[in-house]
Amino acid sequence: MSFNIFVSRFRDGGSSTFPAEEIRKRFGPIIVGERRGIWHLGFEEGGSWAEIHIPTEEFVEGFSVRRPAGYVAFWEIIAGFLKDLDCVLWWPGGGAVMARLDVMSHLPDSFIESMGIPWVTTDPEQIRDYVRGRTSSAAGA
């Protein structure tokens, strides 16, 4: 997948933070290299071009992944951020996923206007397939 995805946390209509250490802790087992402030991710199933910018702050509002991997192990980690930290996954072109409907009450109105109402699921394969379908249809539009 050759695009960027973003994982962000919101509270009361604005950005909210979580400990940056969560990113290292959750992605740690699949970080295979580090260069110029970027983690490179690898998977047992095969190669990957996925990259995450290494956070430099103690608390972050979210993170982005360049060229997200298609492997379920990657999407399990993303689903964990949605479930455990009430984050929202989104990508340019209009698409978003959240773990629970009650997270929507914390999203800024401008986010909903731009991205639409986020899809609700925590299933890693459903998230992957939804992102694939939404980004490929946006690219072909």
DRENDO-612689 format. One record per atom (N, C-alpha, C): residue number from 1; atom name; y, z, x. Coordinates in steps of 0.001 Angstrom, whole numbers, plus 500000, padded with zeros to 6 digits. Last residue first. Layout:
+-----+----+--------+--------+--------+
|   k |  a |     py |     pz |     px |
+-----+----+--------+--------+--------+
| NUM | CA |      Y |      Z |      X |
...
+-----+----+--------+--------+--------+
***
This chain:
+-----+----+--------+--------+--------+
|   k |  a |     py |     pz |     px |
+-----+----+--------+--------+--------+
| 141 |  N | 507568 | 491382 | 489208 |
| 141 | CA | 508570 | 491161 | 488159 |
| 141 |  C | 509725 | 490312 | 488648 |
| 140 |  N | 505889 | 492086 | 491215 |
| 140 | CA | 505710 | 490759 | 490618 |
| 140 |  C | 506742 | 490415 | 489570 |
| 139 |  N | 506634 | 494633 | 491776 |
| 139 | CA | 506796 | 493633 | 492828 |
| 139 |  C | 506696 | 492216 | 492252 |
| 138 |  N | 505880 | 495938 | 489456 |
| 138 | CA | 507309 | 495875 | 489784 |
| 138 |  C | 507569 | 494797 | 490840 |
| 137 |  N | 503134 | 495721 | 489651 |
| 137 | CA | 503790 | 495035 | 488538 |
| 137 |  C | 505293 | 494930 | 488788 |
| 136 |  N | 502682 | 497268 | 491912 |
| 136 | CA | 502356 | 495844 | 491973 |
| 136 |  C | 503001 | 495080 | 490823 |
| 135 |  N | 503526 | 499772 | 491031 |
| 135 | CA | 504242 | 499137 | 492136 |
| 135 |  C | 503911 | 497650 | 492228 |
| 134 |  N | 501771 | 500320 | 488931 |
| 134 | CA | 503215 | 500291 | 488679 |
| 134 |  C | 503960 | 499579 | 489793 |
| 133 |  N | 499241 | 500230 | 490174 |
| 133 | CA | 499553 | 499354 | 489051 |
| 133 |  C | 501040 | 499217 | 488811 |
| 132 |  N | 499481 | 502253 | 492152 |
| 132 | CA | 499147 | 500865 | 492506 |
| 132 |  C | 499571 | 499895 | 491411 |
| 131 |  N | 499963 | 504485 | 490508 |
| 131 | CA | 500964 | 504055 | 491497 |
| 131 |  C | 500713 | 502602 | 491881 |
| 130 |  N | 497524 | 504536 | 489108 |
| 130 | CA | 498791 | 504389 | 488393 |
| 130 |  C | 499883 | 503883 | 489336 |
| 129 |  N | 495691 | 504964 | 491162 |
| 129 | CA | 495611 | 503730 | 490376 |
| 129 |  C | 496902 | 503472 | 489600 |
| 128 |  N | 496524 | 507531 | 492082 |
| 128 | CA | 496486 | 506359 | 492974 |
| 128 |  C | 496529 | 505059 | 492181 |
| 127 |  N | 496133 | 509042 | 489716 |
| 127 | CA | 497461 | 508935 | 490333 |
| 127 |  C | 497512 | 507691 | 491213 |
| 126 |  N | 493387 | 508755 | 489348 |
| 126 | CA | 494302 | 508248 | 488331 |
| 126 |  C | 495706 | 508078 | 488903 |
| 125 |  N | 492484 | 510060 | 491656 |
| 125 | CA | 492189 | 508633 | 491472 |
| 125 |  C | 493094 | 508015 | 490418 |
| 124 |  N | 493437 | 512744 | 491257 |
| 124 | CA | 493859 | 511922 | 492394 |
| 124 |  C | 493613 | 510424 | 492212 |
| 123 |  N | 494703 | 514164 | 488395 |
| 123 | CA | 493521 | 513491 | 488917 |
| 123 |  C | 493928 | 512530 | 490041 |
| 122 |  N | 496736 | 515269 | 487097 |
| 122 | CA | 496486 | 515818 | 488427 |
| 122 |  C | 495252 | 515168 | 489047 |
| 121 |  N | 499346 | 513935 | 484993 |
| 121 | CA | 497954 | 514018 | 485429 |
| 121 |  C | 497894 | 514709 | 486777 |
| 120 |  N | 501687 | 512342 | 483141 |
| 120 | CA | 501162 | 513680 | 483411 |
| 120 |  C | 499680 | 513595 | 483754 |
| 119 |  N | 504468 | 510311 | 484033 |
| 119 | CA | 503090 | 510380 | 483558 |
| 119 |  C | 502537 | 511737 | 483961 |
| 118 |  N | 507919 | 510885 | 483247 |
| 118 | CA | 506781 | 510871 | 484172 |
| 118 |  C | 505440 | 510961 | 483445 |
| 117 |  N | 510008 | 508694 | 481610 |
| 117 | CA | 509274 | 509947 | 481440 |
| 117 |  C | 508056 | 509903 | 482357 |
| 116 |  N | 512153 | 507007 | 484011 |
| 116 | CA | 511397 | 507106 | 482772 |
| 116 |  C | 510704 | 508464 | 482697 |
| 115 |  N | 513820 | 506779 | 486166 |
| 115 | CA | 512374 | 506659 | 486391 |
| 115 |  C | 511556 | 506583 | 485109 |
| 114 |  N | 516473 | 506992 | 485091 |
| 114 | CA | 516134 | 506012 | 486121 |
| 114 |  C | 514632 | 505739 | 486204 |
| 113 |  N | 516396 | 509040 | 483211 |
| 113 | CA | 517000 | 507752 | 482859 |
| 113 |  C | 516576 | 506657 | 483829 |
| 112 |  N | 515280 | 511067 | 484774 |
| 112 | CA | 514521 | 510549 | 483631 |
| 112 |  C | 515073 | 509192 | 483200 |
| 111 |  N | 517403 | 511445 | 486580 |
| 111 | CA | 516072 | 511094 | 487065 |
| 111 |  C | 515258 | 510451 | 485944 |
| 110 |  N | 519507 | 512230 | 484939 |
| 110 | CA | 519618 | 510956 | 485651 |
| 110 |  C | 518271 | 510500 | 486206 |
| 109 |  N | 518695 | 514762 | 484145 |
| 109 | CA | 518734 | 513676 | 483158 |
| 109 |  C | 518771 | 512318 | 483841 |
| 108 |  N | 516449 | 516364 | 486444 |
| 108 | CA | 517804 | 515937 | 486079 |
| 108 |  C | 517740 | 514796 | 485058 |
| 107 |  N | 513761 | 518456 | 485324 |
| 107 | CA | 514231 | 517208 | 485930 |
| 107 |  C | 515670 | 516905 | 485523 |
| 106 |  N | 512828 | 520599 | 483934 |
| 106 | CA | 513581 | 520873 | 485162 |
| 106 |  C | 514160 | 519613 | 485806 |
| 105 |  N | 511286 | 519658 | 481890 |
| 105 | CA | 512512 | 520390 | 481522 |
| 105 |  C | 513380 | 520707 | 482740 |
| 104 |  N | 509030 | 518666 | 483188 |
| 104 | CA | 510072 | 517735 | 482753 |
| 104 |  C | 511371 | 518446 | 482392 |
| 103 |  N | 507231 | 520674 | 483479 |
| 103 | CA | 508047 | 520343 | 484647 |
| 103 |  C | 509221 | 519446 | 484236 |
| 102 |  N | 505712 | 520713 | 481168 |
| 102 | CA | 506839 | 521647 | 481250 |
| 102 |  C | 507717 | 521410 | 482483 |
| 101 |  N | 503600 | 518925 | 481655 |
| 101 | CA | 504729 | 518476 | 480847 |
| 101 |  C | 505930 | 519406 | 480974 |
| 100 |  N | 502341 | 518839 | 484974 |
| 100 | CA | 502441 | 519490 | 483662 |
| 100 |  C | 503693 | 519023 | 482941 |
|  99 |  N | 502421 | 517147 | 487197 |
|  99 | CA | 501171 | 517814 | 486840 |
|  99 |  C | 501169 | 518376 | 485425 |
|  98 |  N | 503827 | 513814 | 487221 |
|  98 | CA | 503940 | 515268 | 487358 |
|  98 |  C | 502652 | 515895 | 486843 |
|  97 |  N | 505098 | 510746 | 488429 |
|  97 | CA | 503933 | 511514 | 487966 |
|  97 |  C | 504231 | 512988 | 488194 |
|  96 |  N | 506883 | 507658 | 487939 |
|  96 | CA | 506815 | 509056 | 488356 |
|  96 |  C | 505585 | 509711 | 487747 |
|  95 |  N | 508842 | 504764 | 488426 |
|  95 | CA | 507544 | 505343 | 488150 |
|  95 |  C | 507532 | 506758 | 488673 |
|  94 |  N | 510857 | 502550 | 489543 |
|  94 | CA | 510629 | 503214 | 488264 |
|  94 |  C | 509204 | 503606 | 488007 |
|  93 |  N | 511709 | 501610 | 491885 |
|  93 | CA | 511215 | 500620 | 490946 |
|  93 |  C | 510826 | 501229 | 489614 |
|  92 |  N | 510541 | 504045 | 494196 |
|  92 | CA | 511554 | 503088 | 493755 |
|  92 |  C | 510953 | 502015 | 492849 |
|  91 |  N | 508617 | 506792 | 492937 |
|  91 | CA | 508801 | 505680 | 493855 |
|  91 |  C | 509849 | 504734 | 493288 |
|  90 |  N | 507315 | 510182 | 492852 |
|  90 | CA | 508062 | 509052 | 492307 |
|  90 |  C | 508226 | 507987 | 493377 |
|  89 |  N | 505999 | 513273 | 491857 |
|  89 | CA | 505794 | 512087 | 492680 |
|  89 |  C | 506564 | 510945 | 492039 |
|  88 |  N | 507253 | 516486 | 491768 |
|  88 | CA | 507142 | 515228 | 491046 |
|  88 |  C | 506972 | 514119 | 492082 |
|  87 |  N | 505962 | 519880 | 491967 |
|  87 | CA | 506686 | 518721 | 492479 |
|  87 |  C | 506452 | 517512 | 491577 |
|  86 |  N | 504821 | 522394 | 491588 |
|  86 | CA | 505610 | 521777 | 490510 |
|  86 |  C | 506476 | 520623 | 491011 |
|  85 |  N | 503049 | 523292 | 493438 |
|  85 | CA | 504465 | 523501 | 493729 |
|  85 |  C | 505390 | 522880 | 492686 |
|  84 |  N | 500466 | 522707 | 492515 |
|  84 | CA | 500756 | 524027 | 493073 |
|  84 |  C | 502240 | 524324 | 493231 |
|  83 |  N | 500494 | 520043 | 491433 |
|  83 | CA | 499906 | 521198 | 490741 |
|  83 |  C | 500474 | 522527 | 491215 |
|  82 |  N | 501796 | 518442 | 493349 |
|  82 | CA | 502216 | 518399 | 491945 |
|  82 |  C | 501739 | 519649 | 491209 |
|  81 |  N | 500380 | 519033 | 495674 |
|  81 | CA | 501819 | 519326 | 495615 |
|  81 |  C | 502301 | 519354 | 494167 |
|  80 |  N | 497857 | 518058 | 494863 |
|  80 | CA | 498047 | 519484 | 495142 |
|  80 |  C | 499510 | 519881 | 495126 |
|  79 |  N | 498265 | 515316 | 494780 |
|  79 | CA | 498024 | 516035 | 493517 |
|  79 |  C | 498218 | 517541 | 493705 |
|  78 |  N | 498401 | 514858 | 497566 |
|  78 | CA | 499578 | 514630 | 496720 |
|  78 |  C | 499436 | 515388 | 495402 |
|  77 |  N | 495733 | 515431 | 498214 |
|  77 | CA | 496812 | 516229 | 498792 |
|  77 |  C | 498075 | 516087 | 497943 |
|  76 |  N | 494445 | 513418 | 496815 |
|  76 | CA | 494123 | 514816 | 496503 |
|  76 |  C | 495228 | 515736 | 497032 |
|  75 |  N | 495360 | 511165 | 498100 |
|  75 | CA | 495893 | 511442 | 496766 |
|  75 |  C | 495524 | 512837 | 496282 |
|  74 |  N | 493847 | 511325 | 500479 |
|  74 | CA | 495313 | 511347 | 500518 |
|  74 |  C | 495874 | 511765 | 499167 |
|  73 |  N | 491247 | 511091 | 499474 |
|  73 | CA | 491639 | 512303 | 500210 |
|  73 |  C | 493162 | 512432 | 500294 |
|  72 |  N | 491128 | 508482 | 498475 |
|  72 | CA | 491230 | 509594 | 497533 |
|  72 |  C | 491679 | 510871 | 498240 |
|  71 |  N | 493107 | 505986 | 500123 |
|  71 | CA | 491954 | 506881 | 500107 |
|  71 |  C | 492190 | 508081 | 499197 |
|  70 |  N | 495270 | 504383 | 500496 |
|  70 | CA | 494542 | 504237 | 499242 |
|  70 |  C | 493376 | 505199 | 499103 |
|  69 |  N | 498285 | 505793 | 501874 |
|  69 | CA | 496898 | 505344 | 501992 |
|  69 |  C | 496239 | 505252 | 500618 |
|  68 |  N | 501654 | 504643 | 501817 |
|  68 | CA | 500625 | 505612 | 501426 |
|  68 |  C | 499226 | 504998 | 501462 |
|  67 |  N | 504021 | 503733 | 503449 |
|  67 | CA | 502714 | 503070 | 503368 |
|  67 |  C | 501595 | 504053 | 503002 |
|  66 |  N | 505542 | 506802 | 503996 |
|  66 | CA | 505652 | 505349 | 504176 |
|  66 |  C | 504247 | 504765 | 504225 |
|  65 |  N | 506455 | 509409 | 502039 |
|  65 | CA | 505333 | 508834 | 502774 |
|  65 |  C | 505536 | 507331 | 502802 |
|  64 |  N | 508800 | 512121 | 502034 |
|  64 | CA | 508394 | 510763 | 501683 |
|  64 |  C | 507218 | 510350 | 502551 |
|  63 |  N | 509536 | 515274 | 500431 |
|  63 | CA | 509206 | 514446 | 501581 |
|  63 |  C | 508842 | 513051 | 501094 |
|  62 |  N | 511683 | 518021 | 499442 |
|  62 | CA | 510567 | 517110 | 499271 |
|  62 |  C | 510311 | 516345 | 500547 |
|  61 |  N | 513470 | 519840 | 500126 |
|  61 | CA | 513471 | 519467 | 498710 |
|  61 |  C | 512322 | 518525 | 498394 |
|  60 |  N | 512448 | 522474 | 502393 |
|  60 | CA | 512768 | 521079 | 502073 |
|  60 |  C | 512750 | 520871 | 500564 |
|  59 |  N | 512953 | 524902 | 504922 |
|  59 | CA | 512721 | 524604 | 503510 |
|  59 |  C | 513190 | 523187 | 503230 |
|  58 |  N | 513353 | 524584 | 507638 |
|  58 | CA | 512357 | 525555 | 507188 |
|  58 |  C | 511979 | 525325 | 505720 |
|  57 |  N | 513597 | 521195 | 508925 |
|  57 | CA | 514153 | 522387 | 508288 |
|  57 |  C | 513025 | 523321 | 507859 |
|  56 |  N | 512259 | 519010 | 509752 |
|  56 | CA | 512912 | 519794 | 510794 |
|  56 |  C | 513535 | 521075 | 510241 |
|  55 |  N | 509223 | 517297 | 508982 |
|  55 | CA | 510387 | 518081 | 508539 |
|  55 |  C | 510947 | 518923 | 509687 |
|  54 |  N | 508397 | 514119 | 510093 |
|  54 | CA | 508170 | 515539 | 510325 |
|  54 |  C | 509411 | 516323 | 509884 |
|  53 |  N | 507634 | 511571 | 507847 |
|  53 | CA | 508626 | 512117 | 508774 |
|  53 |  C | 508418 | 513621 | 508878 |
|  52 |  N | 504479 | 510101 | 507722 |
|  52 | CA | 505357 | 511100 | 507119 |
|  52 |  C | 506345 | 511551 | 508184 |
|  51 |  N | 502550 | 507169 | 507090 |
|  51 | CA | 503396 | 507970 | 507965 |
|  51 |  C | 504257 | 508932 | 507146 |
|  50 |  N | 499674 | 505039 | 507080 |
|  50 | CA | 500515 | 506029 | 506401 |
|  50 |  C | 501260 | 506904 | 507407 |
|  49 |  N | 497919 | 503193 | 507841 |
|  49 | CA | 499247 | 503045 | 508420 |
|  49 |  C | 500196 | 504082 | 507823 |
|  48 |  N | 494506 | 503736 | 508663 |
|  48 | CA | 495640 | 503930 | 507761 |
|  48 |  C | 496922 | 503691 | 508541 |
|  47 |  N | 490905 | 503242 | 508706 |
|  47 | CA | 492255 | 503268 | 509247 |
|  47 |  C | 493319 | 503429 | 508182 |
|  46 |  N | 488394 | 505251 | 507026 |
|  46 | CA | 488897 | 504112 | 507775 |
|  46 |  C | 490328 | 504298 | 508219 |
|  45 |  N | 487284 | 507561 | 506026 |
|  45 | CA | 486886 | 506299 | 505417 |
|  45 |  C | 487362 | 505086 | 506200 |
|  44 |  N | 488557 | 509629 | 507315 |
|  44 | CA | 487168 | 509343 | 507660 |
|  44 |  C | 486741 | 507970 | 507164 |
|  43 |  N | 491952 | 508796 | 508248 |
|  43 | CA | 490950 | 509205 | 507266 |
|  43 |  C | 489555 | 508837 | 507738 |
|  42 |  N | 495270 | 509706 | 509337 |
|  42 | CA | 494010 | 508988 | 509470 |
|  42 |  C | 492956 | 509587 | 508560 |
|  41 |  N | 498805 | 509405 | 509764 |
|  41 | CA | 497673 | 509951 | 509036 |
|  41 |  C | 496435 | 509072 | 509231 |
|  40 |  N | 501328 | 510452 | 511908 |
|  40 | CA | 500476 | 509337 | 511511 |
|  40 |  C | 499210 | 509930 | 510905 |
|  39 |  N | 504544 | 511833 | 511688 |
|  39 | CA | 503100 | 512074 | 511707 |
|  39 |  C | 502396 | 510802 | 511243 |
|  38 |  N | 507437 | 511451 | 513664 |
|  38 | CA | 506625 | 510944 | 512547 |
|  38 |  C | 505168 | 511343 | 512752 |
|  37 |  N | 509007 | 511891 | 515897 |
|  37 | CA | 509331 | 512593 | 514664 |
|  37 |  C | 508556 | 512142 | 513439 |
|  36 |  N | 507746 | 510270 | 517869 |
|  36 | CA | 509138 | 510078 | 517468 |
|  36 |  C | 509472 | 510690 | 516111 |
|  35 |  N | 504518 | 510902 | 516782 |
|  35 | CA | 505362 | 510131 | 517693 |
|  35 |  C | 506746 | 509960 | 517085 |
|  34 |  N | 501294 | 512027 | 516460 |
|  34 | CA | 502689 | 512373 | 516237 |
|  34 |  C | 503514 | 511613 | 517268 |
|  33 |  N | 498128 | 511756 | 514746 |
|  33 | CA | 499061 | 511506 | 515834 |
|  33 |  C | 500470 | 511871 | 515433 |
|  32 |  N | 496657 | 512462 | 512615 |
|  32 | CA | 495926 | 511987 | 513795 |
|  32 |  C | 496841 | 511692 | 514968 |
|  31 |  N | 496328 | 514548 | 509977 |
|  31 | CA | 497328 | 514096 | 510951 |
|  31 |  C | 496580 | 513726 | 512226 |
|  30 |  N | 494499 | 515653 | 508307 |
|  30 | CA | 494466 | 514187 | 508432 |
|  30 |  C | 495586 | 513647 | 509322 |
|  29 |  N | 494854 | 518434 | 508321 |
|  29 | CA | 493537 | 517888 | 508652 |
|  29 |  C | 493488 | 516362 | 508816 |
|  28 |  N | 497713 | 518609 | 507529 |
|  28 | CA | 497206 | 518906 | 508863 |
|  28 |  C | 495854 | 518298 | 509198 |
|  27 |  N | 498673 | 518434 | 504976 |
|  27 | CA | 498330 | 517180 | 505639 |
|  27 |  C | 497669 | 517394 | 507003 |
|  26 |  N | 499023 | 521198 | 504420 |
|  26 | CA | 498216 | 520354 | 503540 |
|  26 |  C | 497788 | 519047 | 504198 |
|  25 |  N | 500610 | 522176 | 506549 |
|  25 | CA | 499358 | 522833 | 506173 |
|  25 |  C | 498456 | 521886 | 505380 |
|  24 |  N | 502874 | 520490 | 506540 |
|  24 | CA | 501977 | 520532 | 507704 |
|  24 |  C | 500610 | 521106 | 507334 |
|  23 |  N | 503842 | 521169 | 503979 |
|  23 | CA | 503537 | 519779 | 504321 |
|  23 |  C | 502562 | 519744 | 505488 |
|  22 |  N | 504320 | 523897 | 504082 |
|  22 | CA | 503324 | 523380 | 503124 |
|  22 |  C | 502909 | 521950 | 503480 |
|  21 |  N | 506468 | 524188 | 505761 |
|  21 | CA | 505139 | 524442 | 506321 |
|  21 |  C | 504031 | 523952 | 505386 |
|  20 |  N | 508680 | 524031 | 504185 |
|  20 | CA | 508256 | 522811 | 504875 |
|  20 |  C | 506858 | 522972 | 505464 |
|  19 |  N | 508689 | 525673 | 501068 |
|  19 | CA | 508537 | 525794 | 502521 |
|  19 |  C | 508007 | 524498 | 503145 |
|  18 |  N | 510947 | 524022 | 498772 |
|  18 | CA | 509689 | 524715 | 499045 |
|  18 |  C | 509549 | 524787 | 500565 |
|  17 |  N | 513789 | 523749 | 496516 |
|  17 | CA | 513087 | 523653 | 497790 |
|  17 |  C | 511731 | 524349 | 497764 |
|  16 |  N | 515309 | 521498 | 494160 |
|  16 | CA | 514839 | 522820 | 494536 |
|  16 |  C | 514012 | 522669 | 495816 |
|  15 |  N | 517905 | 519748 | 492430 |
|  15 | CA | 516890 | 519828 | 493480 |
|  15 |  C | 516550 | 521278 | 493762 |
|  14 |  N | 518317 | 520356 | 488871 |
|  14 | CA | 518757 | 520020 | 490223 |
|  14 |  C | 517618 | 520108 | 491211 |
|  13 |  N | 517398 | 521272 | 486438 |
|  13 | CA | 518210 | 520063 | 486471 |
|  13 |  C | 518737 | 519665 | 487832 |
|  12 |  N | 515798 | 523541 | 487055 |
|  12 | CA | 517006 | 523654 | 486231 |
|  12 |  C | 517952 | 522460 | 486380 |
|  11 |  N | 514437 | 522089 | 489872 |
|  11 | CA | 514510 | 523319 | 489089 |
|  11 |  C | 515840 | 523316 | 488354 |
|  10 |  N | 512150 | 519959 | 491661 |
|  10 | CA | 513364 | 520171 | 490879 |
|  10 |  C | 513277 | 521502 | 490143 |
|   9 |  N | 510898 | 518311 | 494506 |
|   9 | CA | 510838 | 519483 | 493633 |
|   9 |  C | 512190 | 519671 | 492957 |
|   8 |  N | 509169 | 515274 | 495303 |
|   8 | CA | 510380 | 516095 | 495214 |
|   8 |  C | 510157 | 517263 | 494270 |
|   7 |  N | 507890 | 512771 | 497138 |
|   7 | CA | 507465 | 513972 | 496433 |
|   7 |  C | 508650 | 514920 | 496476 |
|   6 |  N | 507754 | 509250 | 497164 |
|   6 | CA | 508524 | 510459 | 497395 |
|   6 |  C | 507935 | 511589 | 496560 |
|   5 |  N | 506589 | 506351 | 498907 |
|   5 | CA | 506538 | 507266 | 497771 |
|   5 |  C | 507288 | 508525 | 498168 |
|   4 |  N | 507170 | 502982 | 499924 |
|   4 | CA | 507364 | 504421 | 500115 |
|   4 |  C | 507152 | 505156 | 498801 |
|   3 |  N | 504793 | 500398 | 500749 |
|   3 | CA | 506021 | 500860 | 500118 |
|   3 |  C | 506150 | 502343 | 500414 |
|   2 |  N | 502057 | 498981 | 500756 |
|   2 | CA | 503190 | 498840 | 501664 |
|   2 |  C | 504514 | 499134 | 500951 |
|   1 |  N | 498838 | 500000 | 500848 |
|   1 | CA | 500000 | 500000 | 500000 |
|   1 |  C | 501233 | 500000 | 500900 |
+-----+----+--------+--------+--------+
***
